[in-house]
Amino acid sequence: MKQEIDPKDTNRAIAFELWMKSPMPMVTLTKTFDVTRLCKVSRRRGLKFNMLLCWCIGKAASRIKEFYMLPHNGKLYKYDRMAINMIVDNIKGGLSFCDVAVSDDLEQFNANYLHLTEAISQTCQDILDDEAVIVGTSALTGTELDCIVNQYSGIYTNPFLAWGRYRKHWFKVTLPISFQFHHAQMDGSHAARFLEELQKTINHV
């Protein structure tokens, strides 16, 4: 469920006033993560690496209250739940989208992930949750990437993470991840805390 709130009643009042009228209010940070633990869990338990990473993203984001507030069309909305958006290749050669609800339960998240991604792949029909705040993701695993800067259209203000193929080293596996967010939603300090939380979540999955 979402509801419109007055920015003046939140800690985003000044940022909302400064950044809602900016022609380019999006900020992109890139951090290289140690994903060795995710690769080991993926292999040992037969779980998809991308699913595990998305679960970690949801867990880390759910700990930052600013993620539950989203600016849109000059207004600020507060949400009571969160979902991770996935982009999937469909049988027609195009792209389809689905929103998977964030859950503390890895098994439940995995079941939802597999069901929804398979459904949209076959039906080519998007499955979206308009009442949840959405954290967008995009996995471009066809190549290794150092950074991804997404376009800003003024329509989509959701936080967004993107990455390429992970990199294998002698004793660890690393993955640069780009994180884009609307400055009216959060400041750099909130984004940095999220990235730190994400690494901790990955380490303890």
C-alpha positions in Angstrom: 0.0 0.0 0.0 1.2 3.5 -0.7 0.0 6.9 0.5 0.9 10.5 -0.3 2.8 12.3 2.5 3.9 15.8 3.0 7.7 16.1 2.5 7.7 18.7 5.3 6.8 16.0 7.8 9.8 13.9 6.8 13.6 14.1 6.9 13.5 14.6 3.1 11.9 18.1 3.3 15.0 20.1 2.2 16.2 17.5 -0.3 12.7 17.3 -1.8 12.6 21.1 -2.3 16.1 21.1 -3.8 16.0 18.1 -6.1 12.4 17.7 -7.4 12.9 20.5 -9.9 16.3 19.4 -10.9 16.6 18.3 -14.6 18.9 15.5 -13.5 18.2 14.5 -9.9 19.6 11.0 -10.2 22.9 10.0 -8.5 24.9 6.9 -9.5 27.4 5.2 -7.1 29.5 2.1 -8.1 31.0 -0.3 -5.6 33.0 -3.5 -6.2 31.5 -6.3 -4.0 33.1 -9.5 -2.8 30.5 -12.1 -4.0 32.6 -15.2 -3.1 30.0 -16.3 -0.6 27.2 -16.0 -3.0 29.0 -18.1 -5.6 29.7 -20.8 -3.0 26.1 -20.9 -1.8 24.8 -20.9 -5.4 26.9 -24.0 -6.3 26.3 -25.9 -3.1 22.6 -25.4 -2.9 21.8 -25.3 -6.6 20.4 -21.7 -6.4 20.6 -19.1 -9.1 23.3 -16.5 -8.4 21.1 -13.6 -9.6 18.2 -14.7 -7.3 20.6 -14.7 -4.3 21.9 -11.3 -5.2 18.4 -9.9 -5.6 17.4 -11.4 -2.2 20.4 -9.7 -0.6 19.5 -6.4 -2.2 16.0 -6.6 -0.8 17.2 -7.5 2.7 19.7 -4.6 2.7 17.3 -2.1 1.3 14.5 -3.0 3.7 16.8 -1.9 6.6 17.0 1.7 5.2 13.8 3.6 5.8 14.4 6.1 3.0 13.8 3.3 0.5 10.2 3.3 1.5 9.7 6.9 0.4 9.6 7.6 -3.3 9.2 11.0 -5.2 7.0 10.9 -8.2 5.3 13.6 -10.3 6.2 16.3 -7.8 4.8 14.4 -4.8 6.2 12.1 -2.2 4.8 8.7 -1.4 5.3 6.3 1.5 5.1 2.6 1.0 4.6 -0.2 3.6 6.3 -3.0 1.5 9.0 -3.5 -1.1 9.6 -5.6 -4.2 12.5 -6.3 -6.5 12.0 -5.8 -10.2 13.5 -8.4 -12.6 14.1 -8.1 -16.3 13.7 -11.4 -18.2 14.2 -12.5 -21.8 10.9 -13.9 -23.1 10.1 -16.5 -25.7 9.4 -13.8 -28.4 12.9 -12.4 -28.1 11.9 -9.4 -26.1 12.0 -8.3 -22.5 9.4 -8.8 -19.8 9.3 -7.5 -16.2 8.1 -8.8 -12.9 8.2 -7.6 -9.3 9.1 -10.2 -6.6 8.1 -9.3 -3.1 11.0 -8.8 -0.6 11.0 -11.5 2.0 13.2 -12.5 5.0 12.6 -16.1 4.0 15.1 -17.1 1.3 13.2 -20.2 0.3 10.0 -18.2 -0.2 11.7 -15.5 -2.2 13.4 -18.2 -4.4 10.0 -19.9 -5.0 8.4 -16.6 -6.0 11.4 -15.7 -8.1 11.3 -19.0 -10.1 7.6 -19.0 -10.5 7.3 -15.3 -11.7 10.3 -15.2 -14.0 9.2 -18.5 -15.7 5.7 -17.2 -16.1 6.6 -13.9 -17.7 9.2 -15.6 -19.9 6.5 -17.9 -21.4 3.5 -15.5 -21.4 5.4 -12.3 -22.3 3.0 -10.5 -19.8 4.5 -8.3 -17.2 3.7 -9.0 -13.5 3.9 -5.7 -11.6 3.1 -4.6 -8.1 1.8 -1.0 -8.1 1.4 -0.9 -4.4 4.9 -1.8 -3.4 8.0 0.4 -3.7 10.1 -1.1 -6.4 13.9 -1.5 -6.4 14.9 -2.1 -10.1 17.6 -4.5 -11.1 19.3 -5.4 -14.4 21.9 -8.2 -14.9 23.9 -7.7 -18.1 26.0 -10.9 -17.7 27.1 -11.0 -21.4 30.3 -9.2 -20.4 32.3 -7.7 -17.5 31.4 -4.1 -16.7 33.0 -1.5 -14.5 30.0 0.8 -14.2 26.5 1.3 -15.6 24.8 4.7 -15.7 21.1 4.4 -16.5 19.0 6.9 -18.4 16.8 9.3 -16.5 13.5 9.9 -18.2 11.6 11.7 -15.4 9.1 8.9 -15.4 10.9 6.3 -13.3 12.3 7.5 -10.0 12.9 4.1 -8.4 16.3 3.1 -7.0 18.0 0.9 -9.6 21.0 -1.5 -9.4 22.8 -3.0 -12.4 25.8 -5.3 -12.9 27.6 -7.3 -15.5 29.5 -10.6 -15.3 31.3 -11.4 -12.0 35.1 -11.7 -12.0 37.0 -14.7 -10.7 40.3 -14.1 -9.0 42.6 -16.6 -7.3 40.9 -16.7 -3.9 37.7 -14.6 -4.4 35.0 -13.5 -6.8 34.2 -9.8 -7.3 31.4 -7.9 -8.9 31.1 -4.1 -9.6 27.5 -3.0 -9.0 26.1 0.4 -10.0 23.4 1.9 -7.7 21.3 4.8 -9.0 18.8 6.7 -6.8 16.8 9.9 -6.8 18.4 12.6 -4.6 15.0 13.6 -3.2 14.6 10.1 -1.9 17.9 9.7 -0.1 21.3 11.4 0.3 24.8 9.9 -0.4 25.1 8.9 3.2 22.0 6.7 3.0 23.2 5.2 -0.2 26.6 4.5 1.2 25.0 2.8 4.2 22.9 0.7 1.9 25.9 -0.5 0.0 27.7 -1.4 3.2 24.6 -3.3 4.4 24.5 -5.1 1.0 28.1 -6.4 1.4 27.3 -7.5 5.0 24.2 -9.3 3.8 26.2 -11.0 1.1 28.8 -12.1 3.5 26.2 -13.8 5.8 23.7 -15.2 3.4 
